[in-house]
Amino acid sequence: MTKIRDWFAKRGQAVTDKTKKLVGYETTKQFTSDTKTIATVVLTPKKAIREARNEQFSDAVKRLGVTEDDLKLNYKNFAWLCWVSLAFAIFSLTIGTSFLFHAKVFEGISAISIATFCLANSFKFSFRSFQIKHQSLCSVRTWCATRAEWLPNPLL
């Protein structure tokens, strides 16, 4: 009787394992967990802000072991990446607009989506270079208040 039960248990486990592999159970489980984590951060920003690390620029430099030369190099890299992202954004917007004028809606929307992504990257790199230049972990509001420094100079 136990041999039959063991045989069915082994066969049942084999079928379960194959089914899990077929439907991508582990991948789906991990994706669901990641989505839950992201949704928690997005939907409860006050909690994320409360739990965020609170440090000064100099503390972050020490924690990361960054030298002055590293900061200068990172500033230049972020500045160049800002300009390259901005150039790609302008190019994508131009192409997207052209597609839309020629009634190629899908292509136009795709190109404009790429432009939006490039603009977001340009902002990110501009903001990071601003923080390095001023050696301050300032807010986006501070960056917005200084329009003259929105586009960093990669030749510094």
N, C-alpha and C positions, 0 to 999 in steps of 0.2 A: 504494500500500500504506500509506503514512504517513497519507494522508487518511482511509482507513478506520479505522486505528488511532486517530487523533485524534478521529474521530467517535464511536467506541465509548468512548474515554476521557472525552469531554465528557458523553456520555449516562450513563455509569457514575457520574461525579462528581455529576451532577444528581440521579440517583436516590439516591445516598448522602446528599447534602445534604437532600433532601426527607425521607428516612427519619430522619435525625438530628433534623430539626425535628419530625417527627411523634411520635417517641418521647420527645422532650425530652432529648436527649443532653447538651447543655451544662448544663441545670439539674440533671440527675441527677449529672453529673460534679462540679459545684460542691457539691451536697448531700453527696455521698460524701466529698469533701475536708473539708468542714466537720465532718461526723460523725467522721471520723478524728481531726481536731484535738481535738474535744471529748472523744472517748473516750480519747485519749492523756492529757489533763489529768485526767480522772476516774479512770482506771485506774492512773496513776502520780503520785499526789499528792506524794510526796517529791521528785520531779523538779520539779514545779511550785513547791513551796515553796523549793527550792534556787535556782531561777531567778527567784523573785519579787523585786520591788523592795524594798529595805530602806531606809526613810527614816523620819524623825521627822515629827510633825504640822507643826512649823514649816517644815520643808523642803518638805513638800507644799503648804503655803500659799504659800510663795515660788514654787515651781515653777508653780503654777496661777494666780498673780497675784491672790489673793483678799484682800480688805480685811476689817477688823473688822466693818464694816457688812454685808458680804456673808455673813460667818459668822453674824451674828445673824439675818439674813434666812433663810439656809439652815436654821438651827436651827428657826426658827418654821415654815418650810415642811415640814420633815421631821416636826416634832411634829404639825402638823395632818394631814398625810398618814397618820401612824401612827394617829391617832384615827379618821379617816374609814375607813381600811382595817379597823380593829377593828370599827367600827359595821357595815360591810358584811358582815364575817365573822359577826357575831352574827345579823344579819338573814338571811343565807344559811343559817346553821345552823338557825335557827328554821324557815325555809321547808322546808329539806331534811328535818328531823325530821317536820314536818307531812306532807310527801309520803310519807315512809316509813310513817307510821302509817295513811295512807289507801291503802296497797299500791301506790303509784306509785313503783316501785323506780328506774326510769331517771331520773325527775325528781328523786328524793331524792338519788341518787348524784351527779347533775349539780350540784345545789345545794350539796352537801357538798364537792364538788371545788372549786367557786368559793369556798366558805368557807375551804378550805385555802389556796388561792392568796392570798386576802385576809389570812389570818393570817401567811403568809410575808412579804407586803409590810409588814404592821404591824411584824413583827420587824425587817425591814430598816431601816425608817424610824426605829424606836426606837433601834436600834443606832447608826445614823449620827448621830442627834441626841445620843446619849450621847457619842460620840466628839468631836463639836463642842463640847459643853458642857464636857468635861474637857480639851479640846484635846490629845488623845492618840490615836494610832492603836493602841488597845488591842485585846486579843483578845475573843472572845465570852465566854470564861471570866470575864474581868473584869466584863463586863456582867451575866452571870448571878449573880455574887457580890453585886451591889448591887440587890436586888429592889425597893427603894424607888424606884429611878429607871428602872424598866422602862417606865413610861408617862410620857413627857415632858410638860412643861407648855408649851403653845403660847402662853401669855400672858406669858412672860418677856421 
